[in-house]
Amino acid sequence: MTDPIDLPTEAESRAYLLGRASEAERARVEEALFEHPEAHHQLRAREEELAEEFLAGELSDREREAFEGRLTGDPKLQESVRLMRSLRAAASPRPARRSWRWVVFAPLAAACLGGLALAVLPRPASELETLTRKGSAEPGEVELRCLPRCELGARLALLVRPPPGRAHLAAFAQDAEGQLIWYEPASGERSRPAAPELEAWPRAFRLDDAHSSGPLQVYVVFSAMGLTRKEVAEAIGEDLKGTPSVALIERRLELAPTSGGAP
């Protein structure tokens, strides 16, 4: 029977990240990082928490100064904070607009659903759910984030980088019963282009009562031109194998029942 892994505490990790750890704390964190892969995931999670608190203005003056000092010398952290800021903006409540969600059943989807590149990668586990896909033939990049967590009533935000020549984005989900839930484009509209670099999509999607707890397949479709929902379905194809002008990225979420804390 293996001994339990002795990882740094939250306080030790925060102190280490803010440059306030004692020599003993620093040695303990660095030893854990050397010996246990889990320590890297834990420290990354603590850094994300600090970044969220920084953006929310929840750090003390001393912590904020320490974090800003770390931010100045860490380009990767700067990029993470920039993306978090754009995600927060996308998830902010927006003025009501006409309905853009459309639900259809699997038989209709199967009749409509042709051309894509498809891949699925395992998802890392964290409270701020993150899924990333980088596949073959430059299919683009997609990260899904449930804000604040993957449960009913939360918001689903997208970080996307389209593949070359296929910038227009459409997105929908399929639940365990085979229902399709459209996110983009809005009914009667065409898909819009995404920025060429990894950016937050301008709108986050409420995981509302059209969804149910349990597994949810999320699909992001990139195309060379703006498409309606019907044209997206025709381009994807029932067999999920189609023309090179369309790329499809599939992700699986496990939605928990609402905890009452979703925004």
C-alpha positions as CSV (number, residue, x, y, z in Angstrom):
1,M,0.0,0.0,0.0
2,T,1.5,3.3,-1.0
3,D,1.8,6.2,1.4
4,P,-0.5,9.2,0.8
5,I,1.1,12.0,-1.0
6,D,2.0,14.9,1.3
7,L,1.4,18.0,-0.9
8,P,1.9,21.6,0.2
9,T,-1.1,23.3,1.9
10,E,-3.1,26.1,0.2
11,A,-1.4,28.6,2.5
12,E,2.1,27.3,1.5
13,S,1.3,27.4,-2.2
14,R,-0.1,30.9,-2.1
15,A,2.9,32.2,-0.1
16,Y,5.2,30.5,-2.6
17,L,3.4,32.1,-5.6
18,L,3.4,35.5,-4.0
19,G,7.1,35.4,-3.1
20,R,6.3,35.4,0.6
21,A,7.2,31.8,1.6
22,S,9.8,31.1,4.2
23,E,12.9,29.1,3.3
24,A,11.2,26.0,4.8
25,E,8.0,26.5,2.9
26,R,9.8,27.2,-0.4
27,A,11.9,24.0,0.1
28,R,8.8,22.0,0.8
29,V,6.9,23.3,-2.3
30,E,9.9,22.8,-4.6
31,E,10.5,19.3,-3.3
32,A,6.9,18.4,-3.9
33,L,7.1,19.9,-7.4
34,F,10.2,17.7,-8.1
35,E,8.7,14.5,-6.7
36,H,4.9,14.6,-7.5
37,P,3.2,15.6,-10.8
38,E,0.1,16.3,-8.7
39,A,1.9,19.2,-7.1
40,H,2.2,20.9,-10.5
41,H,-1.6,20.7,-11.0
42,Q,-2.2,21.9,-7.5
43,L,0.1,24.9,-7.8
44,R,-1.5,25.8,-11.2
45,A,-4.9,25.7,-9.6
46,R,-3.7,28.0,-6.8
47,E,-2.3,30.4,-9.4
48,E,-5.6,30.4,-11.2
49,E,-7.4,31.2,-7.9
50,L,-5.0,34.1,-7.3
51,A,-5.6,35.4,-10.8
52,E,-9.3,35.3,-10.3
53,E,-9.1,37.1,-7.0
54,F,-6.8,39.7,-8.6
55,L,-9.3,40.4,-11.3
56,A,-12.1,40.5,-8.8
57,G,-10.3,42.9,-6.6
58,E,-10.3,40.5,-3.7
59,L,-6.6,40.4,-2.9
60,S,-5.2,42.5,-0.1
61,D,-3.0,45.5,-1.0
62,R,0.1,43.5,0.0
63,E,-1.1,40.4,-2.0
64,R,-2.0,42.5,-5.0
65,E,1.4,44.2,-5.1
66,A,3.1,40.8,-4.9
67,F,0.9,39.4,-7.6
68,E,1.5,42.4,-9.9
69,G,5.3,41.9,-9.4
70,R,5.0,38.2,-10.4
71,L,2.8,39.2,-13.3
72,T,5.3,41.7,-14.7
73,G,8.0,39.1,-15.1
74,D,5.9,36.2,-16.3
75,P,4.6,36.4,-19.9
76,K,2.6,33.1,-19.5
77,L,0.8,34.5,-16.5
78,Q,0.1,37.7,-18.3
79,E,-1.5,35.7,-21.1
80,S,-3.6,33.7,-18.6
81,V,-4.8,36.8,-16.9
82,R,-5.7,38.4,-20.2
83,L,-7.7,35.4,-21.2
84,M,-9.4,35.3,-17.8
85,R,-10.3,38.9,-18.1
86,S,-11.9,38.3,-21.5
87,L,-13.8,35.3,-20.1
88,R,-15.1,37.4,-17.3
89,A,-16.3,40.0,-19.8
90,A,-18.0,37.4,-21.9
91,A,-19.7,35.9,-18.9
92,S,-21.0,39.3,-17.6
93,P,-24.8,39.7,-17.8
94,R,-25.9,41.3,-21.0
95,P,-29.1,43.1,-22.1
96,A,-31.9,40.7,-23.0
97,R,-32.0,39.8,-26.7
98,R,-34.4,37.7,-28.8
99,S,-34.1,34.0,-28.2
100,W,-31.1,32.3,-29.8
101,R,-31.5,28.8,-28.5
102,W,-33.2,26.1,-30.5
103,V,-33.8,22.5,-29.3
104,V,-34.4,19.6,-31.7
105,F,-34.4,15.9,-31.3
106,A,-31.8,13.3,-32.4
107,P,-33.8,11.9,-35.3
108,L,-33.9,15.4,-36.9
109,A,-30.3,15.9,-36.1
110,A,-29.3,12.6,-37.7
111,A,-31.2,13.6,-40.8
112,C,-29.4,16.9,-41.0
113,L,-26.1,16.3,-39.3
114,G,-21.2,16.3,-43.2
115,G,-17.6,17.5,-43.3
116,L,-15.2,17.8,-40.5
117,A,-12.0,17.0,-38.5
118,L,-12.9,15.5,-35.1
119,A,-10.9,14.7,-32.0
120,V,-11.5,14.4,-28.3
121,L,-8.9,14.7,-25.5
122,P,-9.2,13.9,-21.8
123,R,-10.2,16.8,-19.6
124,P,-8.3,18.1,-16.6
125,A,-10.3,18.3,-13.4
126,S,-10.6,21.6,-11.6
127,E,-13.4,23.7,-10.2
128,L,-13.0,26.0,-13.2
129,E,-13.6,23.2,-15.8
130,T,-11.1,23.5,-18.7
131,L,-11.0,21.4,-21.8
132,T,-8.4,22.0,-24.5
133,R,-8.2,20.4,-28.0
134,K,-5.3,20.6,-30.4
135,G,-5.6,18.1,-33.2
136,S,-4.4,17.2,-36.6
137,A,-4.6,19.2,-39.8
138,E,-4.6,22.5,-37.9
139,P,-8.3,22.1,-36.8
140,G,-8.1,25.0,-34.4
141,E,-8.1,25.3,-30.6
142,V,-11.0,25.3,-28.2
143,E,-11.2,25.6,-24.4
144,L,-14.5,25.3,-22.6
145,R,-14.9,26.9,-19.2
146,C,-17.9,26.6,-16.9
147,L,-18.3,29.7,-14.8
148,P,-18.0,29.2,-11.9
149,R,-18.4,25.4,-12.2
150,C,-20.0,22.8,-14.5
151,E,-23.5,22.7,-13.1
152,L,-27.0,23.7,-14.2
153,G,-27.5,27.5,-14.1
154,A,-23.8,28.3,-14.7
155,R,-22.4,29.9,-17.8
156,L,-20.4,28.2,-20.5
157,A,-17.7,30.3,-22.0
158,L,-15.5,29.5,-25.0
159,L,-11.9,30.3,-25.7
160,V,-11.2,29.7,-29.4
161,R,-8.6,30.0,-32.0
162,P,-9.9,29.1,-35.5
163,P,-8.0,27.0,-38.0
164,P,-6.5,28.9,-40.9
165,G,-9.2,29.8,-43.5
166,R,-12.1,28.6,-41.4
167,A,-12.8,31.5,-38.9
168,H,-16.6,31.4,-38.7
169,L,-17.8,29.7,-35.5
170,A,-21.0,27.7,-34.7
171,A,-21.6,25.8,-31.5
172,F,-24.2,23.5,-30.2
173,A,-24.6,20.7,-27.6
174,Q,-26.3,17.3,-27.5
175,D,-27.5,15.9,-24.2
176,A,-27.9,12.3,-23.1
177,E,-31.4,12.0,-24.6
178,G,-30.2,13.2,-28.0
179,Q,-31.6,16.7,-27.9
180,L,-29.6,19.4,-29.7
181,I,-29.2,22.8,-28.0
182,W,-27.9,25.6,-30.2
183,Y,-25.6,28.2,-28.9
184,E,-24.3,29.9,-32.1
185,P,-25.5,31.2,-34.5
186,A,-28.8,32.7,-33.3
187,S,-31.9,31.5,-35.1
188,G,-32.1,33.2,-38.5
189,E,-28.5,34.5,-38.4
190,R,-25.2,33.2,-39.8
191,S,-22.1,32.2,-37.9
192,R,-19.7,35.0,-37.2
193,P,-15.8,34.9,-37.5
194,A,-13.7,34.5,-34.4
195,A,-10.4,36.4,-33.8
196,P,-7.3,34.7,-35.3
197,E,-5.6,34.4,-31.9
198,L,-6.9,32.5,-28.8
199,E,-9.6,34.8,-27.5
200,A,-12.8,34.5,-25.5
201,W,-15.9,34.3,-27.6
202,P,-17.9,37.5,-27.0
203,R,-20.9,35.7,-25.4
204,A,-21.1,33.0,-22.7
205,F,-24.1,30.6,-22.8
206,R,-26.4,29.9,-19.8
207,L,-26.7,26.3,-19.0
208,D,-30.4,26.8,-18.4
209,D,-33.5,24.5,-18.2
210,A,-32.9,23.4,-21.8
211,H,-30.1,21.4,-20.3
212,S,-30.3,18.6,-17.8
213,S,-27.7,17.2,-15.3
214,G,-25.5,14.4,-16.7
215,P,-23.3,14.1,-19.7
216,L,-23.4,16.8,-22.4
217,Q,-21.6,16.7,-25.7
218,V,-20.5,20.1,-26.9
219,Y,-19.6,20.8,-30.5
220,V,-17.7,23.8,-32.0
221,V,-17.8,24.0,-35.8
222,F,-15.4,26.2,-37.8
223,S,-16.3,27.1,-41.4
224,A,-14.8,29.2,-44.2
225,M,-18.0,31.4,-44.4
226,G,-21.0,32.4,-42.3
227,L,-23.5,29.6,-42.1
228,T,-27.1,29.3,-40.8
229,R,-28.0,26.5,-38.4
230,K,-29.5,24.5,-41.2
231,E,-26.3,24.9,-43.3
232,V,-24.1,24.0,-40.4
233,A,-26.1,20.8,-39.9
234,E,-25.8,20.0,-43.6
235,A,-22.1,20.7,-43.6
236,I,-21.4,18.5,-40.6
237,G,-23.1,15.4,-41.9
238,E,-24.6,12.4,-40.1
239,D,-21.4,10.4,-40.2
240,L,-19.1,13.2,-38.8
241,K,-16.8,12.8,-41.8
242,G,-17.0,15.5,-44.4
243,T,-15.4,18.2,-46.5
244,P,-12.1,19.9,-45.5
245,S,-13.9,23.3,-45.4
246,V,-15.5,22.4,-42.1
247,A,-13.8,21.4,-38.8
248,L,-15.7,20.1,-35.8
249,I,-14.3,19.8,-32.3
250,E,-16.2,17.7,-29.8
251,R,-16.1,17.9,-26.0
252,R,-17.9,16.1,-23.2
253,L,-19.1,17.9,-20.0
254,E,-20.6,16.3,-17.0
255,L,-23.2,18.7,-15.7
256,A,-24.0,18.6,-12.0
257,P,-27.3,19.7,-10.5
258,T,-27.4,23.3,-9.5
259,S,-25.8,23.9,-6.1
260,G,-27.6,27.3,-5.7
261,G,-24.4,29.2,-6.2
262,A,-24.3,29.7,-10.0
263,P,-24.5,33.3,-11.1
